[in-house]
Amino acid sequence: MKTKSLVARTILDSRGYWTVEAALTLKNGIRVTASVPQGKSTGTSEAHALPAARAVQNINKVIAPWLVRADFDDQAALDAFLIKLDGTATKSKLGANAILATSIAFARASAAAKKVPLWQHLRTIAKLPAKKSPFSQPRLFINVVNGGLHAGNNLAFQEYLIIPKCRTIAESVDAGVAMYQALGEALVIAKGNTAANLGDEGGYAPDFKDNIEPFALLQRVAKKLKLEKKIDFGMDAAATDIKDPALARPGALAKTYAAIIKKYGPIYLEDPFGENDFENFAELNKRYNGNKNSAGNTIWIAGDDLTTTNVRRMERAHAAKSVNAVIIKPNQIGSVSEALDAVRLARKYGWTVVASHRSGETNDDFIADFAYGVQADGLKLGAPARGERVAKYNRLLEIEKEIASS
């Protein structure tokens, strides 16, 4: 792995904000690129991303000269060097976005140098035990209704998810697309043409009578399509960002979740309380973990802003018994190696692992390979619409064909 050049530039993300892209060229002629997504609903414990122009300057002026002079043969060595070069606890000197762009580019170049798919390379370096699950591929967590900070509607909760339970990615995508398109048609009939407006992640974003109504509509659509046995429901409450003070109280939130769980039987609930509310997470996890909901399913109580792909936060959540599932977002922590460390710890704890995109995305499909590589239980990609989301879905379909033909 001898580097010829590393050159970064600013590019636009899916919300029209500047983010970072890095192009890494090896002396053997291999050239790869990597770009970094950005979140709007972000935990305060996430690694620090600098303004894109500053991060690009740090790659070109600081990281690139070191990378060209040194030879790194493995991901862990490169990432450890970048973290040391930054020298801060939050990556605030070089920027988590600068470090991650370099880290992903290095992983992609390593896979290309070995002439293997990126997911296979990641699986090799992750060194995880075999996954014990009826699903050999990640289940798709498809955000079909947007609310909260991801939309301009009246929904307090951020994501209403459908989670297909199918044998293959192709079947899951097919079921998700059918639900998404039928939901759009149903919303136009029920609420008028403007109901088909989209939020940041491609989900529909009309106003609803309350925060529970989206599940009623999803249930009707699933029954109409005869997919009720192939579709589970989930939700990302993103409770830290709820603006309504009456709803934001833990007691009011718990009451709302109980009503949703009793009537619609979701299997997944992410960030049900504030980002530092380990205690109320634990109470909810105790109430539902190991018990069946109305649909006969165990509920995954997941941390995102609570855990921020950070092993220290994860250790605290485990000690408090706050969650039984965790979101893994590489840009929350800032390097591929640290994201792999978080997956290893989650697997040690027996937690469900859900890899995730961000609301401000690029066309980079790294997260699809990452999810396959670590054998994640789930993968959040937004709706099956908009180019930056579709790129990931199409990469998943490509990976499935790669595996079938190998």
PEBELPE-V552434 format. One record per residue. OMEGA is omega in whole degrees, 0 to 359 (999 if undefined). Layout:
BEGIN
OMEGA, OMEGA
END
This chain:
BEGIN
177, 186, 174, 181, 172, 184, 181, 175, 174, 174, 179, 172, 188, 176, 179, 175, 180, 173, 192, 169, 178, 176, 181, 178, 177, 181, 176, 176, 179, 178, 179, 174, 176, 177, 191, 176, 181, 179, 171, 175, 187, 176, 181, 179, 179, 173, 190, 175, 177, 170, 189, 182, 179, 179, 178, 178, 179, 176, 186, 186, 185, 186, 185, 180, 177, 184, 180, 181, 186, 175, 178, 182, 179, 185, 183, 181, 179, 184, 178, 178, 181, 179, 178, 179, 177, 173, 178, 182, 185, 182, 185, 180, 179, 183, 177, 179, 176, 181, 183, 177, 178, 182, 179, 179, 179, 179, 181, 178, 179, 178, 180, 179, 178, 181, 176, 176, 182, 181, 181, 177, 179, 178, 179, 184, 179, 178, 179, 175, 180, 181, 177, 183, 175, 180, 180, 179, 178, 173, 183, 176, 192, 184, 186, 175, 181, 175, 177, 181, 183, 183, 179, 182, 185, 179, 178, 183, 195, 186, 172, 194, 164, 186, 181, 174, 185, 184, 184, 174, 181, 179, 179, 178, 180, 179, 180, 179, 179, 179, 183, 182, 180, 178, 178, 179, 180, 180, 178, 178, 185, 191, 179, 187, 182, 180, 179, 175, 186, 174, 186, 184, 176, 177, 180, 189, 174, 170, 176, 181, 176, 185, 180, 185, 180, 179, 178, 180, 178, 179, 179, 180, 179, 179, 179, 180, 183, 179, 186, 179, 181, 184, 168, 179, 175, 181, 167, 181, 185, 191, 178, 186, 179, 185, 182, 184, 179, 180, 186, 178, 182, 180, 179, 178, 181, 179, 179, 179, 180, 179, 179, 183, 181, 187, 188, 171, 177, 179, 189, 177, 185, 178, 181, 179, 183, 190, 177, 184, 182, 185, 180, 169, 183, 179, 179, 179, 178, 182, 188, 183, 180, 176, 180, 174, 185, 179, 179, 182, 168, 183, 174, 174, 191, 173, 174, 173, 179, 190, 174, 178, 185, 186, 178, 177, 178, 177, 179, 179, 178, 180, 180, 184, 186, 188, 168, 177, 183, 173, 176, 178, 182, 183, 173, 184, 168, 175, 179, 183, 180, 175, 176, 177, 180, 177, 180, 181, 178, 178, 177, 180, 183, 181, 169, 183, 178, 175, 187, 168, 171, 182, 175, 189, 171, 179, 176, 184, 182, 187, 177, 177, 179, 181, 177, 183, 181, 182, 179, 177, 181, 179, 177, 182, 186, 180, 177, 180, 184, 189, 183, 175, 182, 179, 180, 178, 180, 177, 176, 178, 178, 179, 180, 177, 177, 181, 182, 183, 183, 999
END
